[in-house]
């Protein structure tokens, strides 16, 4: 049974979006990236495929896939239509820094 390729592999410029999400979350205060920043980066980098026009939803879907692969920690929320969206992204490096500080204390 063939599996569906990751969404990021099917979208033009998705690799740039992934890199920007990782970079922005590592620079953000406390390593956290908000819903608004995800939308801004998606509008800048993602080009919807045929049948899909909402870059925001595409961006959130790619970030959810990034989380599934262990690249980011995310807090999820539900949009008014019931679809899962990312409320906040936490760069995993920040979690490591927090753990190191706790161990050092």
C-alpha positions in Angstrom: 0.0 0.0 0.0 1.7 3.2 -1.1 1.9 6.1 1.4 1.2 9.6 0.5 4.3 11.8 0.2 4.7 14.5 2.8 2.9 17.7 1.9 6.1 19.6 1.9 7.4 17.4 -1.0 4.5 18.3 -3.2 4.5 22.1 -2.8 6.7 24.6 -4.7 9.0 26.4 -2.3 8.0 24.3 0.7 11.6 23.6 1.5 12.2 27.3 1.9 9.1 27.5 4.1 10.4 24.7 6.3 13.8 26.3 6.7 12.2 29.7 7.5 9.9 28.2 10.2 12.9 26.5 11.8 15.0 29.6 11.6 12.2 31.9 12.9 11.3 29.7 15.8 15.0 29.4 16.8 15.2 33.3 16.8 11.8 33.9 18.5 11.6 34.8 22.2 11.5 31.5 24.2 11.7 29.6 20.8 8.0 30.1 20.2 6.4 31.0 16.9 2.8 32.2 16.9 -0.1 31.3 14.6 0.3 34.8 13.0 3.9 34.2 12.2 3.1 30.8 10.6 0.5 32.5 8.4 2.9 35.3 7.4 5.6 32.8 6.4 3.1 30.6 4.6 1.9 33.6 2.6 5.5 34.5 1.7 6.8 31.0 0.7 4.0 28.6 -0.1 2.3 28.5 -3.5 -1.0 26.5 -3.4 -1.5 23.6 -5.7 -4.5 23.2 -7.9 -7.6 23.0 -5.9 -6.1 24.6 -2.8 -6.0 28.3 -2.3 -5.5 28.9 1.4 -1.8 29.4 2.1 -2.5 29.6 5.9 -4.0 26.2 6.0 -1.2 24.8 3.9 1.4 26.4 6.2 -0.3 24.9 9.3 -0.5 21.5 7.6 3.2 21.5 6.8 4.1 22.6 10.3 2.0 19.7 11.7 4.0 17.4 9.4 7.2 18.9 10.7 6.0 18.2 14.3 5.1 14.6 13.3 8.8 14.2 12.1 10.1 15.6 15.4 11.4 18.8 14.0 9.2 21.0 16.2 7.0 20.8 19.2 3.6 22.3 18.6 0.5 23.3 20.5 -2.6 22.5 18.6 -6.0 24.2 18.4 -9.1 23.8 16.4 -10.4 26.3 13.8 -14.1 27.2 13.7 -14.6 24.6 10.9 -13.1 21.8 13.1 -9.7 21.6 11.3 -6.6 21.2 13.3 -4.4 24.3 13.3 -1.1 25.1 15.1 -1.6 27.6 17.9 2.1 27.9 18.8 5.4 26.3 17.7 8.2 25.7 20.1 11.6 25.0 18.6 13.0 21.8 20.2 16.3 23.5 20.9 14.6 25.7 23.4 13.2 22.6 25.2 16.7 21.2 25.4 18.0 24.5 26.8 15.2 24.4 29.4 16.1 20.8 30.4 19.8 21.7 30.7 19.0 24.7 32.9 16.8 22.5 35.1 19.6 19.9 35.4 22.2 22.6 36.2 20.1 24.1 38.9 
